[in-house]
Amino acid sequence: MSNFFNGLLKLRRGPWEMLATVLIALGVFMLMQPFVLWGFTYSFITTLVGTVMFIIVSHFRE
């Protein structure tokens, strides 16, 4: 776990891509769930932020 946080602080690609992927998956889950309206409301922006974040961090160094 410490390795993950060190990678985030040192701007390494792996941990940031994982975080962006989790955001994308969370946004898709929020889009498909029928339980809470605020989850559906913010699902698009969550997916969009994760996608843009993934594009940006794919240019980080290994």
ChimeraX commands (.cxc) that place a marker at each C-alpha (Angstrom):
marker #1 position 0.00,0.00,0.00 radius 0.5
marker #1 position 2.88,2.35,0.75 radius 0.5
marker #1 position 4.24,1.68,-2.74 radius 0.5
marker #1 position 0.92,2.87,-4.22 radius 0.5
marker #1 position 1.01,6.17,-2.34 radius 0.5
marker #1 position 4.69,6.70,-3.18 radius 0.5
marker #1 position 3.82,6.20,-6.85 radius 0.5
marker #1 position 1.06,8.80,-6.57 radius 0.5
marker #1 position 3.38,11.32,-4.96 radius 0.5
marker #1 position 6.14,10.72,-7.51 radius 0.5
marker #1 position 3.66,11.02,-10.42 radius 0.5
marker #1 position 4.21,7.49,-11.70 radius 0.5
marker #1 position 1.90,6.19,-14.42 radius 0.5
marker #1 position 0.73,2.92,-12.84 radius 0.5
marker #1 position -0.98,4.19,-9.67 radius 0.5
marker #1 position -2.54,7.19,-11.41 radius 0.5
marker #1 position -3.91,5.01,-14.23 radius 0.5
marker #1 position -5.40,2.69,-11.62 radius 0.5
marker #1 position -7.06,5.63,-9.87 radius 0.5
marker #1 position -8.44,6.93,-13.18 radius 0.5
marker #1 position -9.76,3.47,-14.05 radius 0.5
marker #1 position -11.52,3.24,-10.68 radius 0.5
marker #1 position -13.12,6.64,-11.33 radius 0.5
marker #1 position -14.36,5.49,-14.75 radius 0.5
marker #1 position -15.78,2.28,-13.27 radius 0.5
marker #1 position -17.42,4.24,-10.45 radius 0.5
marker #1 position -19.02,6.60,-12.97 radius 0.5
marker #1 position -20.39,3.70,-15.02 radius 0.5
marker #1 position -21.74,2.05,-11.87 radius 0.5
marker #1 position -23.39,5.32,-10.83 radius 0.5
marker #1 position -24.98,5.55,-14.27 radius 0.5
marker #1 position -26.52,2.08,-14.10 radius 0.5
marker #1 position -27.75,2.01,-10.50 radius 0.5
marker #1 position -31.45,2.73,-9.89 radius 0.5
marker #1 position -31.26,3.57,-6.17 radius 0.5
marker #1 position -30.11,7.17,-5.65 radius 0.5
marker #1 position -30.76,10.09,-7.96 radius 0.5
marker #1 position -27.59,12.03,-7.06 radius 0.5
marker #1 position -25.51,9.05,-8.22 radius 0.5
marker #1 position -27.18,9.12,-11.61 radius 0.5
marker #1 position -26.89,12.91,-11.72 radius 0.5
marker #1 position -23.12,12.96,-11.22 radius 0.5
marker #1 position -22.30,9.80,-13.15 radius 0.5
marker #1 position -21.45,11.54,-16.43 radius 0.5
marker #1 position -19.09,14.06,-14.85 radius 0.5
marker #1 position -17.39,11.29,-12.83 radius 0.5
marker #1 position -16.84,9.20,-15.96 radius 0.5
marker #1 position -15.64,12.26,-17.87 radius 0.5
marker #1 position -13.14,13.24,-15.16 radius 0.5
marker #1 position -11.81,9.67,-15.05 radius 0.5
marker #1 position -11.43,9.55,-18.82 radius 0.5
marker #1 position -9.64,12.89,-19.07 radius 0.5
marker #1 position -7.47,11.93,-16.12 radius 0.5
marker #1 position -6.54,8.65,-17.83 radius 0.5
marker #1 position -5.57,10.49,-21.02 radius 0.5
marker #1 position -3.38,12.93,-19.07 radius 0.5
marker #1 position -1.66,10.38,-16.84 radius 0.5
marker #1 position -0.92,8.09,-19.78 radius 0.5
marker #1 position 1.84,10.62,-20.59 radius 0.5
marker #1 position 3.50,10.24,-17.17 radius 0.5
marker #1 position 6.76,8.32,-16.91 radius 0.5
marker #1 position 6.79,4.67,-15.90 radius 0.5
marker link #1:1,2 radius 0.2
marker link #1:2,3 radius 0.2
marker link #1:3,4 radius 0.2
marker link #1:4,5 radius 0.2
marker link #1:5,6 radius 0.2
marker link #1:6,7 radius 0.2
marker link #1:7,8 radius 0.2
marker link #1:8,9 radius 0.2
marker link #1:9,10 radius 0.2
marker link #1:10,11 radius 0.2
marker link #1:11,12 radius 0.2
marker link #1:12,13 radius 0.2
marker link #1:13,14 radius 0.2
marker link #1:14,15 radius 0.2
marker link #1:15,16 radius 0.2
marker link #1:16,17 radius 0.2
marker link #1:17,18 radius 0.2
marker link #1:18,19 radius 0.2
marker link #1:19,20 radius 0.2
marker link #1:20,21 radius 0.2
marker link #1:21,22 radius 0.2
marker link #1:22,23 radius 0.2
marker link #1:23,24 radius 0.2
marker link #1:24,25 radius 0.2
marker link #1:25,26 radius 0.2
marker link #1:26,27 radius 0.2
marker link #1:27,28 radius 0.2
marker link #1:28,29 radius 0.2
marker link #1:29,30 radius 0.2
marker link #1:30,31 radius 0.2
marker link #1:31,32 radius 0.2
marker link #1:32,33 radius 0.2
marker link #1:33,34 radius 0.2
marker link #1:34,35 radius 0.2
marker link #1:35,36 radius 0.2
marker link #1:36,37 radius 0.2
marker link #1:37,38 radius 0.2
marker link #1:38,39 radius 0.2
marker link #1:39,40 radius 0.2
marker link #1:40,41 radius 0.2
marker link #1:41,42 radius 0.2
marker link #1:42,43 radius 0.2
marker link #1:43,44 radius 0.2
marker link #1:44,45 radius 0.2
marker link #1:45,46 radius 0.2
marker link #1:46,47 radius 0.2
marker link #1:47,48 radius 0.2
marker link #1:48,49 radius 0.2
marker link #1:49,50 radius 0.2
marker link #1:50,51 radius 0.2
marker link #1:51,52 radius 0.2
marker link #1:52,53 radius 0.2
marker link #1:53,54 radius 0.2
marker link #1:54,55 radius 0.2
marker link #1:55,56 radius 0.2
marker link #1:56,57 radius 0.2
marker link #1:57,58 radius 0.2
marker link #1:58,59 radius 0.2
marker link #1:59,60 radius 0.2
marker link #1:60,61 radius 0.2
marker link #1:61,62 radius 0.2
view
